Amino acid sequence: MNALLLKWNQVSLVQRIFIGIIAGIVLALAIPNATGIAIFGSLFVSALKAVAPVLVLLLVMTAISQHKKGRQTNMKSILALYGISTFLAGLLAVIASFVFPVTLSLVTGANDLTPPDGIVEVLKTLLFNVVDNPVSALMNANYIGILTWAIVLGMALKNANDSTKNLLTNFSDAVSQIVKWVISLAPLGIMGLVFDSITANGLSSLQDYGKLLLVLIGCMLLMALVVNPLIVYLNIRRNPYPLVLHCLKESGITAFFTRSSAANIPVNMSLCEEMKLDKDTYSVSIPLGATINMAGAAVTIAVLTLAAVHTVGIEVDFGTALILSILSAVAAAGASGVAGGSLLLIPLACSIFGIPNDIAIQVVGVGFIIGVLQDSCETALNSSSDLLFTATAEYAKKRKEGKKIEILTRKSA
């Protein structure tokens, strides 16, 4: 038994995850009534979500408290990359929606949702999340609030004695170890998630919305495989695809099945450590990216909004389309602060075209129908980009300093 476990652990995590995916599909087709299998997926996601807030608080607080004057981080570059990518995602989605216009068969069933009234409300929600009670922030996984308290406490502890800082480091290392234990259970968890997805939703409900899904997923694939690699190339001036594909494979696959950027924070943290990136930087950039780096959300907002526009027959000029690109990027960055995420920001975007709220809410309902694939692809793009741009900023800095860039993956680390 021990020999079998040893061989299993020697197999790469991605290969083990693929085994879990295949097992989930086979079990869903063979014994669809064995609903107990789905509990493995729920337990896995719940475990990740439980440990992620504590991990973020301790890692960020420890990194800032031990930061020494003169030690440079890449946060400015990373924030710029996050912003550029999210805006380009919104712009790409707008262009694609004009080239491949989609109309919708509107549905009902989403009338009990309460979207934000405007961009001011989105920003207001974010500001209140900043000053949230720390215990409440941890309990509700409010990462804006967690980051704020971690930064403030870290700065306050800069002058603490070494024993206090060592205690923080020990706690941070302990939680990191717990995260590694949870991640090792990913194949079992993803088996449960795949089983649950197939037995609960199937693919028949997506057939009527195939064209809309093609536009959405096509835009996200273009972002992941064309636009993001171009951004990376302009920064590191070398073939970006080894890094891009590594991030998609190691981070994107897990995020696709967990459908939660927050749940994928520990995965990205672990990958940053394996790639030997600067801990002072990634301990802040990864959790921050999970809240503001939302290229996938920008695509969703723009595509579904313009689908509503085409459905009701509204003519859109270039200026309004450009405003939608900017609004999609800003709203996407605030999606994590709004209950329901990117879908509930669609009525906000629809409002600039004068589309009534009852129609906009029906579009949100369409979003929930296709959410099986849309949300998975959106999260995979968002979360893998957090890792990608954190690494890109560090490699770009090395290039400017004339140092050799070595992209470390699991095989080379």
KACORTA-V679653 format. One record per pair of residues at least 24 apart in sequence whose ideal C-beta (glycine too) atoms are under 7 Angstrom apart, sorted by sequence separation. I is the first residue (numbers start at 0). J is the second residue. If there is no record, write none. Layout:
i,j
I,J
I,J
This chain:
i,j
223,247
342,366
264,289
323,348
326,351
342,367
301,327
300,327
261,289
323,351
260,289
322,351
297,327
300,330
297,328
300,331
319,351
297,331
296,331
341,377
293,331
296,334
293,332
313,352
291,332
293,334
300,341
304,345
299,341
303,345
307,349
311,354
296,340
300,344
304,348
308,352
290,335
296,341
300,345
304,349
307,354
311,358
300,348
307,358
307,359
307,362
306,362
303,362
193,256
303,366
192,256
189,256
185,253
222,294
299,373
219,295
222,298
299,377
219,298
218,298
56,137
295,376
296,377
295,377
182,265
215,298
295,378
53,137
181,265
182,266
215,299
218,302
52,137
295,380
296,381
294,380
295,381
55,142
59,146
63,150
178,265
182,269
215,302
294,381
52,140
214,302
293,381
56,145
60,149
64,153
292,381
55,145
59,149
63,153
179,269
294,384
59,150
62,153
63,154
178,269
48,140
56,148
60,152
64,156
292,384
52,145
56,149
60,153
64,157
289,382
292,385
55,149
59,153
64,159
211,306
289,385
288,385
65,164
64,164
285,385
64,167
104,207
285,389
284,389
61,167
60,167
61,168
281,389
101,210
280,389
57,167
61,171
101,211
57,170
58,171
101,214
276,389
280,393
57,171
276,390
99,214
267,382
271,386
258,374
270,386
274,390
277,393
57,174
258,375
276,393
96,214
260,378
267,385
271,389
95,214
142,261
259,378
263,382
267,386
54,174
255,375
258,378
53,174
54,175
140,261
255,376
260,381
95,217
260,382
95,218
255,378
50,174
54,178
254,378
255,379
254,379
92,218
50,177
91,218
50,178
251,379
254,382
254,383
91,221
50,181
91,222
251,382
250,382
251,383
275,407
250,383
274,407
47,181
88,222
273,407
46,181
91,226
247,383
250,386
273,409
246,383
275,412
274,412
87,226
273,412
146,286
246,386
43,184
146,287
246,387
43,185
84,227
43,187
44,188
142,286
243,387
43,188
242,387
42,188
84,230
83,230
142,289
143,290
39,187
40,188
43,191
142,290
242,390
39,188
40,189
41,191
80,230
39,190
40,191
39,191
40,192
38,191
37,191
36,191
40,195
216,372
231,387
235,391
37,194
208,365
212,369
219,376
223,380
227,384
234,391
36,194
37,195
211,369
215,373
219,377
222,380
235,394
208,368
212,372
216,376
227,387
231,391
235,395
208,369
212,373
219,380
234,395
236,398
235,398
245,408
204,368
205,369
242,406
241,406
23,189
27,193
205,371
19,186
23,190
27,194
31,198
205,372
237,404
18,186
19,187
22,190
23,191
26,194
16,185
20,189
24,193
235,404
16,186
19,189
23,193
27,197
15,186
19,190
23,194
27,198
200,371
12,185
16,189
20,193
24,197
196,371
142,335
143,336
103,306
102,306
103,307
72,277
92,297
96,301
101,306
105,310
74,280
88,294
92,298
96,302
72,279
73,280
77,284
81,288
85,292
102,309
103,310
72,280
84,292
85,293
89,297
93,301
101,309
102,310
125,333
128,336
55,264
70,279
74,283
85,294
88,297
92,301
96,305
100,309
121,330
47,257
51,261
58,268
74,284
81,291
84,294
88,298
92,302
48,259
51,262
54,265
81,292
118,329
122,333
125,336
85,297
89,301
93,305
118,330
121,333
124,336
44,257
48,261
51,264
66,279
124,337
48,262
51,265
54,268
44,259
47,262
50,265
121,336
62,278
121,337
62,279
44,262
47,265
62,282
62,283
115,337
59,282
58,282
59,283
59,286
93,320
112,339
114,343
115,344
118,347
93,323
114,344
117,347
55,286
93,324
112,343
114,346
115,347
114,347
90,324
13,248
89,324
92,327
13,249
16,252
16,253
86,324
89,327
13,252
86,325
89,328
86,328
85,328
85,331
85,332
112,360
110,360
109,360
112,363
109,361
105,358
107,361
109,363
106,361
109,364
105,361
108,364
107,364
106,364
109,367
103,362
106,365
103,365
106,368
84,384
84,388
81,388
80,388
77,388
80,391
77,389
80,392
77,392
76,392
73,392
76,395
73,393
73,396
11,409
